[in-house]
Amino acid sequence: MELHFAEIIPKTGPMLWGALYTIYVGILACCVGILVGTVLLLLRNSRWWLLRSIATVYGSFIRGTPALVQILIFYYALAPLTGVNIGPFTAGIMAIGFNSGAFVAEILRGGLSRIPKGQWEAAEALGLSKSKVWLKIILPQVFNSVIPLLVNEFTMVIKITPLLSTITLVELTRASQMLYNETFRPVEVLGLAAIAYFVICFSISQFGEYLQRRSLKYRL
């Protein structure tokens, strides 16, 4: 079988826009995931058993069900259940963000376990409120210690975004499908899509290493 990349490359404009759209959606979904994960971490450490139970059940449910099912639930079931009509863009970001939040919560919980108990005791001795202890002392250290894992989660979010093509979002995978349906060259088109995903994820990992080196520099 002969490959004809020269025939495909001039037509890859939609794929480029799809790649940029994938990055945009991934960034927004990660922001939602970090916010949800932080809230879940606080709930898991609440003194109220009901809040701890809600966070535990939520995390178990998200990690125990396919991401595709969650995306379809947000897109097709959220409007009838709540009366809030959201489009595929919002549904996709919320679904991936809430999915990522469950994993971010576990990442942050691991970072929290590395914080010495003496810091809690010192903060209490200084008379700081619990909210100030979390916001000014604990959470900054937790996030700083889990940068590599958060970056890895970001790459996982990027890898989930192709599922959004099922709810009509034209991201990289959907744009690729449209192109190989037009050109009848699926091998070449999907090969270019795989390279694009690799470039995106590799760039994210390199940026994560830069952030880690920078954080180590400031700690030293």
C-alpha positions, 0 to 999 in steps of 0.5 A: 500500500502506497502512502500519499502524505503529499496529497493530504498535507495541503488539506490539513487546515481543519485538522490544525484548527481541530488541534487548537480546539483540542488544546483549548477544550483541554485547558478549560477542562483541566481548570474545571478538574482542578477546581472540582478536585480541590473541593473534593479534597476539602470535603474528604478532610471535612469533620462532617461524615456526610461530606466525606461520604459524598466525596468518597462516593463521587470519586468511586463513581467517576473512576468506576464508570467510562468517560464516554458514558459520563459525556453522554449523560452530561449531554443528553440527560442533564437538560431533562433532569435539571431543566438547564439546556447546555450545548455540546461545548459546555457539556463536553468541558463539564463532563471531562472536567468533572471526570478529571476532578476525581483523579485530581482529588486523589493526586492532591490527597497524595500530596497532602499526605506529605505535609508534616503534621507540625505545620498544622500545629504551628498554624493553630498555635499562631491562631490562624483560622482553618480556611487561612491554613488551607489557602495560605499554607497547605494547598500551595505546598500540596500543588507544588509537590504534585506538579508532575502528576497534574501535568500527567493528568493534563495529558490524560485529559487531552487523550480523552477529548476524542470522545467529544466527537460523539457529541458533535464537537469538531476537535482533532479526531472529528476533524480527522474523520471528516478529512479521511471521509473526504480524501479516502486516505484514513491511514495518512490522516490518522497518522498525522492526527497521531503525530499531532496528539504526540506533539501536544502531549510531549509539549505539555510534559516538557512544560511540566518539567520546566515548572518542576525545575522552576519550583525546585529552584525557588525551594532551594 
